[in-house]
């Protein structure tokens, strides 16, 4: 366990990771993810999405409608829907962001409560706001700053506590705790606030529909007050964290030749987005990747011997079972994709879950194979909106799995536990990752 050099005791933030706080289970259970409402939680929908893709690359209707799954409304604003299934169609949908616009996210009540973010922007405004923060998330910065500052320390703390265990559920003990702690600590929080901030943020945004309006408002106020206090503290005493980095960032307008700092709302948006994207998607994707390696132990053994293969193992996991298999866009002008006319004003669903299994791009797409020919998987999206924090997520997964291999090279699935199930539709993940460590 990582310790404080002055006291020899685990830091308060890392100590909180070891707690049995009941909010962990409340936040990190794939069965209770609101986006999965209405889906059959005993089913893997991959084959169904593949059948739809094989029937036609572009189809009228939302994914849930075409699958016969009860609707989970993205927005109260009603629109006609089209779903893109083929690799080529999704590539066009991601790359042509001025036609298939990310501004459609503004119609989502949950996303709108996050505030000003790059998620719902297009064109030059998107490029300027993204470019301001991009240096904080580039691979060299991740391998040095993020890794040494938060990732390695958090992985060591979580795995060292398992040294005396024979069997554990890694989905709960490692996968859920690592990314949440990494991104929450990166904005400057410590101790129990690491858990509390993620909990209150979830209640304030995507969980608000289940709460009384005054309860959701209280959570929003808690989150905004916490962020405001962190910004004020880092303004007075700059720290070595994400908020200080954002305070130093500049938005550059090349046309006007001007620069300005990020506004408080823009910093708020980056912090909230980082915690949702990092704390949710990386949790589920790490569990998916570990489960894949446990079900293909020859790849696990190969990675134990050659750690450089872990990058390929993570990339293949993102292709094989992407945790978020569909991204929404708003079509803002008439277009034609794969021979199908897509009218302006419809909502488009980019089904990367099917695109990542397109046999015209990937040989034997249903197989998990870390040695397959290199092709660009879409797990992190594509084009101008490709995930800003993807290198942070990759590094968390690689360091976590390598740490498991250092301590438990002979780890295998626990034969005494029920087989883990790959569950969900909009937010997919493992029901558990129960393993024998020794």
Protein Blocks (a to p, Z undefined) as FASTA:
>chain_A
ZZdfklopacfklmmmmpccfklmmmmcfklgmklgoiafkbcfklmmmmmmmmombdcd
dfklmnopacddfbfbdcdddddfbfklmmmmmmmmmlmccklmmmpmklmmnopcfklg
ghjllmmmmmmmmmmmgmklmmmmmmmmmmmmmmmmmmmmmmmpmbdcfklmmmmmmmmm
mmmmmnopacjllmmmmmmmmmmmmmmmmpcfklmmmmmmmmmmmmmmmmmmmmmmccdd
fklmmmmpccddfknopacdddfklmmmmmmmmmmmmmmmmmmmmmmmmmmmmmmmmlmm
mmmmmmmlmmmmmmmmmmmmcfblcdcdddfbdcdeehiacdehiacdddfklmmmcfkl
mghklbccfkbccdddfklogajllcfklmmmmmmmmmmmmmmmmmmmmgccdfkbccdd
dedjklgcdfbdcddfZZ
